[in-house]
Amino acid sequence: MFLKIWILISFVSLFCSVNLFAQFTLDNWRNYSNLLDLYTAAIDHKGRIWAGSNGGAFVLDPKDNDFREFTNIEGLLSLQVSVIRSYPKEKLVFFGTDDGVIDILTKDFEFVHISDIKNSRFSKPRINDIVFRDSIAFIGGGFGLTLFHIKDKVFLRTPTKLGIFQPNTEVNQILLHNDKIWVATASGIAVANINAQLINPEVWKNYNLSNGLPEENTTNLCAVGDDIYFSTVRHICKISGDSAIVIKSFPDYDRVKSLFIFNNNLAYTNLFQVADINDRLYYSVSDTALINTSILGIESEPTIVILLKDKGLVYLKNNRFYNFIPNFPASNLFMDIAFNTFDNRLWIATEDKFAGRGVMTFENNKWTVFNSKNTPELMTNFYHRVNIGKKGEAILSGWGTGFVLADASSNPISFKRFDNKNSPLQGVTDNPDYVVAGQATYDPKTDLYWIVNWGKYSPGPILISMNSKGEFTAHYNKFTATNRTYMYLVIDNFGTKWLGSNENGGIYYFNEGSLNNPSDDIDGILTQSNGLPNNFITSMAIDGNGWIWVGTPTGLARILNPSAILRGSNPIVQTIKSLGQKLVNDVMIDALNNIWVATNEGVFVLDPEETFPIGSFNTSNSPIIADDIISLATDVKTGKIFFGSRAGLSMATSFSILPEKEYSIECYPQPFYPEVDEYLTIEGLARDSHIKILTTNGEHIRTINTTSRKVIWDGRDEFGNLVSSGIYLIVANSRTSDVGATAKFSVIRK
């Protein structure tokens, strides 16, 4: 599915250049999320396996391993898929989500979206189960139980109280058997005649602790013949008259994941195996790395589908198990991202609050994960920052393990770690070996790497520098020797290091003068008293003008004259009022010096001179994967923009591309059909191009100004009229150099 999002400027005169419009036309959107931690699966009428996670869903055809992914770009309204159910009678697939959306996929792969549950604003809108009977879908979740008419697409009268249970008690699973509806809830089991008035609480019979349930929260239901079985977290039970009997229990470290029928026997999955109640083993986890794997069985004879943590799924075919591991990111957390233009590789750090999955790379549509198991040099998975070095090395900042240089020029990638054993980095007071590296930056003017040494309030260097020989120099906070609350780093055009604090310390600046002569060092601190919106810093970036952009929890600021500190003066700090007091998660400068600001309300693009938004992207106006974007990166050679979030990654193509040194103009499509093609793309432009579109007789049609390597033209003259069929010329000249070029193209009107 191909989508284009046109971010319009508030007013564009017909006589203006079109460069702003062109820069913020994003197309070729793609979303990527972790579809390895699977929560739910189903088999459809063609035997295809559908599986879902909190990053979307995919379908696999076991016959030929044909695979297709579904995200919000492919039609899902919500990515957090909590349950998938197939309705073979109507050839439909239902997707229920954490936020209460029901997406119905037809046999023609068209989606119907049902948002009534989400819009009802239940405190727990999550959909846990969907079962079908004739034209009715019974839907259970955090809101209780409801009935949905499949053909009419309307909800029927909903039972709010299931017998003696509290209204809207959470429903975990539904079973329809022998004209009865059985419901496993957070308070026990409820059962009623399927033909009764289900909205009447008195038609429901309840089973709870007083009936022998070992736990209130019941999670799964299964019928074998006329017998009804259910499970709690650690027990499998059987209904016997008015009581419940425990028939199998599990230790405290285990849990029952599902119940299903296989070979006419009751079968179950726990964290370790798939087996039947008679202890016949079908599948077990042998890899110790998967010892806490969640496994689910799906009833669809003779197929068992097993969902593995971080390992995709396993399915039974011809009495043999097959493992399908799609190539997806290993984590949905894109805490920090950086694009390496040397080898066109995106690097991702995944650590957030000690929940890291290591470091990932993305190259040529292939995801690779480096973690403590496959890369011993990392030691742990807690890497939170990533930056690109001199020759394309990735500098990986660790939480407790120092930093790692990843050299992608070798094959395989080589890793070298630096900590308190082989560098001046120091740990925290309570644990000297717990070394935290903050942001790292390479300074090409001095050929030095600079790495922040975070230590909160403990003695040690605030910064270290490393030369190409691997020799280090330590630098200390002269104001407060134990204040090492600084995490972020940028280096300005005069070699001054600006460090942002994530612990209410404002900004510390430092210029070393002569590297090994502390007497000429210059340093100081900027806080709210100097104009910062907040003393907590969330991100920093330096633009093409040399201005420093500072993100905080309460807005964005910029430092206009950082060189003032070299003269003993405080620099000017300006708050950017156009964004208000939004929480800023990240700031990025693109190839054309536009300022991209990631917030919890989407991404805003600012004009660096005027500081007003000239574009915005959120889930209501674009296919971006989430509103709360936490990291940004760009490929300046292609104009690709990367948006990292806690729900995955979005990628789109912009016109923010580094211009060529010399003109090499290409126009496409050729010929250009304005009514069909919509836009003519002009590529291979030099910096600050002044472009004239002329007829072969020299008649002026349109003027376009751009700073990008690429621009588009809509086939209209300066009065908004579509031009006639014919041959046209492009005459381009750079306003900042003497280079120029011409090109010819044809227009055909219908």
Rosetta blueprint (number, residue, H / E / L):
1 M L
2 F L
3 L L
4 K L
5 I E
6 W E
7 I L
8 L L
9 I L
10 S L
11 F L
12 V L
13 S L
14 L L
15 F L
16 C L
17 S L
18 V L
19 N H
20 L H
21 F H
22 A H
23 Q H
24 F L
25 T E
26 L E
27 D E
28 N E
29 W E
30 R E
31 N E
32 Y E
33 S L
34 N L
35 L L
36 L L
37 D L
38 L L
39 Y L
40 T E
41 A E
42 A E
43 I E
44 D L
45 H L
46 K L
47 G L
48 R L
49 I E
50 W E
51 A E
52 G E
53 S E
54 N L
55 G L
56 G E
57 A E
58 F E
59 V E
60 L E
61 D E
62 P L
63 K L
64 D L
65 N L
66 D E
67 F E
68 R E
69 E E
70 F E
71 T L
72 N L
73 I L
74 E L
75 G L
76 L L
77 L L
78 S L
79 L L
80 Q L
81 V E
82 S E
83 V E
84 I E
85 R E
86 S E
87 Y E
88 P H
89 K H
90 E H
91 K L
92 L E
93 V E
94 F E
95 F E
96 G E
97 T E
98 D L
99 D L
100 G L
101 V L
102 I E
103 D E
104 I E
105 L E
106 T L
107 K L
108 D L
109 F L
110 E L
111 F E
112 V E
113 H E
114 I E
115 S L
116 D H
117 I H
118 K H
119 N H
120 S L
121 R L
122 F L
123 S L
124 K L
125 P L
126 R L
127 I E
128 N E
129 D E
130 I E
131 V E
132 F E
133 R E
134 D L
135 S L
136 I E
137 A E
138 F E
139 I E
140 G E
141 G E
142 G L
143 F L
144 G E
145 L E
146 T E
147 L E
148 F E
149 H E
150 I L
151 K L
152 D L
153 K L
154 V E
155 F E
156 L L
157 R L
158 T L
159 P L
160 T L
161 K L
162 L L
163 G L
164 I L
165 F L
166 Q L
167 P L
168 N L
169 T L
170 E L
171 V E
172 N E
173 Q E
174 I E
175 L E
176 L E
177 H E
178 N L
179 D L
180 K E
181 I E
182 W E
183 V E
184 A E
185 T E
186 A L
187 S L
188 G E
189 I E
190 A E
191 V E
192 A E
193 N E
194 I L
195 N L
196 A L
197 Q L
198 L L
199 I L
200 N L
201 P H
202 E H
203 V H
204 W L
205 K E
206 N E
207 Y E
208 N L
209 L H
210 S H
211 N H
212 G L
213 L L
214 P L
215 E L
216 E L
217 N L
218 T L
219 T L
220 N E
221 L E
222 C E
223 A E
224 V E
225 G L
226 D L
227 D E
228 I E
229 Y E
230 F E
231 S E
232 T L
233 V L
234 R L
235 H E
236 I E
237 C E
238 K E
239 I E
240 S E
241 G L
242 D L
243 S E
244 A E
245 I E
246 V E
247 I E
248 K E
249 S E
250 F L
251 P L
252 D L
253 Y L
254 D L
255 R L
256 V L
257 K L
258 S E
259 L E
260 F E
261 I E
262 F E
263 N L
264 N L
265 N E
266 L E
267 A E
268 Y E
269 T E
270 N L
271 L L
272 F L
273 Q E
274 V E
275 A E
276 D E
277 I L
278 N L
279 D L
280 R L
281 L E
282 Y E
283 Y E
284 S E
285 V L
286 S L
287 D L
288 T H
289 A H
290 L H
291 I L
292 N L
293 T L
294 S L
295 I L
296 L L
297 G L
298 I L
299 E L
300 S E
301 E L
302 P L
303 T E
304 I L
305 V E
306 I E
307 L E
308 L L
309 K L
310 D L
311 K L
312 G L
313 L E
314 V E
315 Y E
316 L E
317 K E
318 N L
319 N L
320 R E
321 F E
322 Y E
323 N E
324 F E
325 I L
326 P L
327 N L
328 F L
329 P L
330 A L
331 S L
332 N L
333 L L
334 F L
335 M L
336 D E
337 I E
338 A E
339 F E
340 N E
341 T L
342 F L
343 D L
344 N L
345 R E
346 L E
347 W E
348 I E
349 A E
350 T L
351 E L
352 D L
353 K L
354 F L
355 A L
356 G L
357 R L
358 G L
359 V E
360 M E
361 T E
362 F E
363 E E
364 N L
365 N L
366 K E
367 W E
368 T E
369 V E
370 F E
371 N L
372 S L
373 K L
374 N L
375 T L
376 P H
377 E H
378 L H
379 M L
380 T L
381 N L
382 F L
383 Y E
384 H E
385 R E
386 V E
387 N E
388 I E
389 G L
390 K L
391 K L
392 G L
393 E L
394 A E
395 I E
396 L E
397 S E
398 G E
399 W E
400 G E
401 T E
402 G E
403 F E
404 V E
405 L E
406 A E
407 D E
408 A L
409 S L
410 S L
411 N L
412 P L
413 I L
414 S E
415 F E
416 K E
417 R E
418 F E
419 D L
420 N L
421 K L
422 N L
423 S L
424 P L
425 L L
426 Q L
427 G L
428 V E
429 T L
430 D L
431 N E
432 P L
433 D L
434 Y L
435 V E
436 V E
437 A E
438 G E
439 Q E
440 A E
441 T E
442 Y E
443 D E
444 P L
445 K L
446 T L
447 D L
448 L E
449 Y E
450 W E
451 I E
452 V E
453 N E
454 W E
455 G L
456 K E
457 Y E
458 S L
459 P L
460 G L
461 P L
462 I L
463 L E
464 I E
465 S E
466 M E
467 N L
468 S L
469 K L
470 G L
471 E L
472 F E
473 T E
474 A E
475 H E
476 Y L
477 N L
478 K L
479 F L
480 T L
481 A L
482 T L
483 N E
484 R E
485 T L
486 Y E
487 M E
488 Y E
489 L E
490 V E
491 I E
492 D L
493 N L
494 F L
495 G L
496 T L
497 K E
498 W E
499 L E
500 G E
501 S E
502 N L
503 E L
504 N L
505 G L
506 G L
507 I E
508 Y E
509 Y E
510 F E
511 N E
512 E L
513 G L
514 S L
515 L L
516 N L
517 N L
518 P H
519 S H
520 D H
521 D L
522 I E
523 D E
524 G E
525 I E
526 L E
527 T L
528 Q H
529 S H
530 N H
531 G L
532 L L
533 P L
534 N L
535 N L
536 F L
537 I L
538 T L
539 S E
540 M E
541 A E
542 I E
543 D L
544 G L
545 N L
546 G L
547 W L
548 I E
549 W E
550 V E
551 G E
552 T E
553 P L
554 T L
555 G E
556 L E
557 A E
558 R E
559 I E
560 L L
561 N L
562 P H
563 S H
564 A H
565 I H
566 L H
567 R H
568 G L
569 S L
570 N L
571 P L
572 I L
573 V E
574 Q E
575 T E
576 I E
577 K H
578 S H
579 L H
580 G L
581 Q L
582 K L
583 L L
584 V E
585 N E
586 D E
587 V E
588 M E
589 I E
590 D L
591 A L
592 L L
593 N L
594 N L
595 I E
596 W E
597 V E
598 A E
599 T E
600 N L
601 E L
602 G E
603 V E
604 F E
605 V E
606 L E
607 D L
608 P L
609 E L
610 E L
611 T L
612 F L
613 P E
614 I E
615 G E
616 S E
617 F E
618 N L
619 T L
620 S L
621 N L
622 S L
623 P L
624 I L
625 I L
626 A L
627 D L
628 D L
629 I E
630 I E
631 S E
632 L E
633 A E
634 T E
635 D E
636 V L
637 K L
638 T L
639 G L
640 K E
641 I E
642 F E
643 F E
644 G E
645 S E
646 R L
647 A L
648 G L
649 L E
650 S E
651 M E
652 A E
653 T E
654 S L
655 F L
656 S L
657 I L
658 L L
659 P L
660 E E
661 K L
662 E L
663 Y L
664 S L
665 I L
666 E E
667 C E
668 Y E
669 P L
670 Q L
671 P L
672 F E
673 Y L
674 P H
675 E H
676 V H
677 D H
678 E L
679 Y L
680 L E
681 T E
682 I E
683 E E
684 G L
685 L L
686 A E
687 R L
688 D L
689 S E
690 H E
691 I E
692 K E
693 I E
694 L E
695 T E
696 T L
697 N L
698 G L
699 E L
700 H E
701 I E
702 R E
703 T E
704 I E
705 N E
706 T E
707 T L
708 S L
709 R L
710 K E
711 V E
712 I E
713 W E
714 D L
715 G L
716 R E
717 D L
718 E L
719 F L
720 G L
721 N L
722 L E
723 V L
724 S L
725 S L
726 G E
727 I E
728 Y E
729 L E
730 I E
731 V E
732 A E
733 N E
734 S E
735 R L
736 T L
737 S L
738 D L
739 V L
740 G E
741 A E
742 T E
743 A E
744 K E
745 F E
746 S E
747 V E
748 I L
749 R L
750 K L
